[in-house]
């Protein structure tokens, strides 16, 4: 069994635009890169992940050793579906889709999440608000329909019910804490004007509530 991790990566001009009132373009780019590096590093260190792919319209941003897959430009879910089809040709038998904006992610949490998903056939990681989906694991086959977007957790659960799957829903801090809004950023980076480095995230009550 070959388990691939698939990370969607937005184009630079689209990255974290909701933070434009707090951060200028250069700071947003630095934040995005720091979080991407954190996620890719955790995936590389995870025992349950065999290979990593990134789907993006900017392949020059993808480091060596990570498979670059094209983004057709039709939206997140079509891009993920097209990438999953390509990974079948690379021998993937199980798939972890995980977002690139998880600054607290650790390899041990990835392993725990994947193992829980193998036991149940599927796993979903809710965001800290309990409405979004920050990661999705499918244990057998890559044909599960992706429903990322507004209220994606309930939509993914509905798709799982149609297939008579009861997904694992492990509560893991590193998979729950993403950064999309100023409130999210304030949870982790009180001094948002400073350069972003992965060693300077400051845990707050919103990161320890799980």
C-alpha positions as CSV (number, residue, x, y, z in Angstrom):
1,X,0.0,0.0,0.0
2,X,1.4,3.4,-1.0
3,X,0.1,6.4,0.9
4,X,0.5,9.8,-0.8
5,X,0.0,13.2,0.7
6,X,-1.5,15.8,-1.6
7,X,-1.1,19.5,-0.7
8,X,-3.0,22.2,-2.6
9,X,-1.1,25.5,-3.0
10,X,-2.7,28.7,-4.2
11,X,-1.0,31.1,-6.6
12,X,0.9,33.8,-4.8
13,X,-1.5,36.5,-5.8
14,X,-4.4,34.6,-4.2
15,X,-2.6,33.7,-0.9
16,X,-4.2,34.9,2.3
17,X,-5.9,37.9,0.8
18,X,-8.1,38.1,3.9
19,X,-5.1,39.2,5.9
20,X,-4.3,42.2,3.6
21,X,-5.6,44.6,6.3
22,X,-2.9,43.3,8.7
23,X,0.0,42.2,6.4
24,X,1.4,43.7,3.2
25,X,2.1,41.4,0.2
26,X,5.6,40.5,1.2
27,X,4.6,39.6,4.8
28,X,1.7,37.5,3.5
29,X,4.1,35.7,1.1
30,X,6.5,35.0,4.0
31,X,3.7,33.6,6.1
32,X,2.5,31.3,3.3
33,X,6.0,30.0,2.7
34,X,6.7,29.4,6.4
35,X,3.5,27.4,6.8
36,X,4.1,25.4,3.6
37,X,7.7,24.6,4.8
38,X,6.2,23.4,8.1
39,X,3.6,21.2,6.5
40,X,6.1,19.6,4.0
41,X,8.7,19.1,6.7
42,X,6.1,17.3,8.9
43,X,4.9,15.2,6.0
44,X,8.5,14.2,5.1
45,X,9.1,13.1,8.7
46,X,5.8,11.1,9.0
47,X,6.2,7.4,9.0
48,X,2.8,6.7,7.4
49,X,3.5,8.9,4.3
50,X,5.4,7.4,1.4
51,X,5.4,10.3,-1.1
52,X,4.3,13.9,-1.3
53,X,2.7,15.9,-4.1
54,X,1.7,19.5,-4.4
55,X,-0.9,20.7,-6.8
56,X,-0.2,24.3,-7.9
57,X,-0.2,26.6,-10.9
58,X,3.4,27.6,-9.8
59,X,5.6,24.6,-10.0
60,X,8.7,26.6,-9.4
61,X,7.6,27.0,-5.7
62,X,7.7,23.2,-5.1
63,X,10.9,21.8,-3.6
64,X,13.0,18.9,-5.0
65,X,11.7,15.5,-3.9
66,X,8.1,16.6,-4.0
67,X,6.0,15.8,-7.1
68,X,4.6,18.9,-8.8
69,X,1.1,18.4,-10.2
70,X,-0.6,21.1,-12.4
71,X,-3.7,23.0,-11.3
72,X,-6.1,23.3,-14.2
73,X,-7.5,26.5,-12.8
74,X,-11.1,25.4,-12.3
75,X,-11.2,25.6,-8.6
76,X,-9.9,23.6,-5.6
77,X,-12.0,20.5,-5.7
78,X,-11.5,19.9,-9.5
79,X,-7.8,20.4,-9.0
80,X,-7.7,17.9,-6.2
81,X,-9.7,15.4,-8.2
82,X,-7.4,15.7,-11.2
83,X,-4.4,15.4,-9.0
84,X,-5.8,12.2,-7.3
85,X,-6.3,10.7,-10.8
86,X,-2.7,11.3,-11.6
87,X,-1.5,9.8,-8.3
88,X,-3.3,6.6,-9.2
89,X,-0.8,6.3,-12.1
90,X,2.0,6.7,-9.6
91,X,0.8,3.8,-7.6
92,X,-1.1,5.5,-4.8
93,X,-3.6,3.3,-3.0
94,X,-4.5,5.7,-0.1
95,X,-4.5,9.4,0.0
96,X,-4.1,12.2,2.5
97,X,-5.2,15.6,1.4
98,X,-3.9,18.3,3.7
99,X,-3.9,22.1,3.6
100,X,-0.7,24.1,3.4
101,X,-1.6,26.6,6.2
102,X,-1.1,24.5,9.4
103,X,1.7,26.2,11.3
104,X,1.6,23.8,14.3
105,X,1.5,20.5,12.4
106,X,3.7,17.7,13.6
107,X,4.7,14.4,12.0
108,X,3.3,12.4,15.0
109,X,-0.1,14.0,14.4
110,X,0.0,13.0,10.7
111,X,0.8,9.4,11.7
112,X,-2.0,9.3,14.3
113,X,-4.5,10.8,11.8
114,X,-3.6,8.3,9.0
115,X,-3.7,5.3,11.4
116,X,-7.1,6.3,12.6
117,X,-8.3,6.7,9.0
118,X,-7.0,3.2,8.1
119,X,-8.9,1.7,11.0
120,X,-12.2,3.4,9.9
121,X,-11.6,3.6,6.2
122,X,-11.5,7.4,6.3
123,X,-10.5,10.3,8.5
124,X,-11.5,13.9,8.6
125,X,-9.7,16.8,10.5
126,X,-12.0,19.6,11.5
127,X,-10.7,23.2,11.8
128,X,-10.9,24.8,15.2
129,X,-14.4,26.2,14.4
130,X,-15.7,22.7,13.7
131,X,-17.0,23.7,10.2
132,X,-14.1,23.4,7.8
133,X,-11.9,20.4,6.8
134,X,-8.2,20.8,7.1
135,X,-7.3,17.3,6.2
136,X,-9.0,14.2,4.7
137,X,-7.6,10.7,4.5
138,X,-9.1,7.9,2.3
139,X,-7.8,4.5,3.0
140,X,-8.9,2.5,0.0
141,X,-9.1,4.1,-3.4
142,X,-9.0,7.7,-4.4
143,X,-12.4,8.3,-5.8
144,X,-14.0,10.1,-2.9
145,X,-15.6,13.4,-4.0
146,X,-13.9,16.4,-2.5
147,X,-16.2,19.0,-1.0
148,X,-13.7,21.6,0.3
149,X,-15.1,25.1,0.8
150,X,-17.7,26.7,3.1
151,X,-19.0,24.2,5.7
152,X,-16.9,21.4,4.1
153,X,-16.9,19.2,7.2
154,X,-20.6,18.6,7.1
155,X,-20.5,18.1,3.3
156,X,-17.7,15.5,3.6
157,X,-19.6,13.7,6.4
158,X,-22.7,13.6,4.1
159,X,-20.6,12.1,1.3
160,X,-19.2,9.5,3.7
161,X,-22.7,8.5,4.9
162,X,-23.8,7.9,1.3
163,X,-20.9,5.4,1.1
164,X,-21.7,3.9,4.5
165,X,-18.4,5.1,6.0
166,X,-18.1,6.4,9.5
167,X,-14.9,8.5,9.4
168,X,-12.5,8.9,12.2
169,X,-12.5,12.4,13.6
170,X,-9.4,12.7,15.8
171,X,-9.0,16.0,17.6
172,X,-5.4,17.0,16.9
173,X,-4.2,20.5,17.5
174,X,-1.8,20.7,14.6
175,X,-4.5,19.7,12.2
176,X,-7.1,22.0,13.7
177,X,-5.2,25.3,13.7
178,X,-5.1,27.0,10.3
179,X,-4.7,30.7,9.4
180,X,-7.2,32.3,7.1
181,X,-8.5,35.4,9.0
182,X,-7.0,38.1,11.2
183,X,-8.5,36.3,14.2
184,X,-6.7,33.2,13.3
185,X,-3.4,35.0,12.9
186,X,-3.9,36.8,16.3
187,X,-4.2,33.4,17.9
188,X,-0.7,32.4,17.0
189,X,1.3,35.5,16.1
190,X,0.6,38.5,18.4
191,X,3.5,40.4,16.9
192,X,2.3,40.1,13.4
193,X,4.6,42.8,12.1
194,X,7.7,40.6,12.8
195,X,9.2,38.3,10.3
196,X,7.6,34.9,10.3
197,X,9.6,31.9,11.5
198,X,8.2,28.6,12.5
199,X,10.0,28.7,15.9
200,X,8.2,31.9,17.0
201,X,4.6,30.9,16.9
202,X,3.1,31.8,20.3
203,X,0.5,29.2,21.7
204,X,-2.6,30.8,23.1
205,X,-5.9,29.4,24.5
206,X,-7.3,29.0,21.0
207,X,-4.5,26.6,20.2
208,X,-5.0,24.4,23.2
209,X,-8.7,23.9,23.3
210,X,-8.8,20.5,21.7
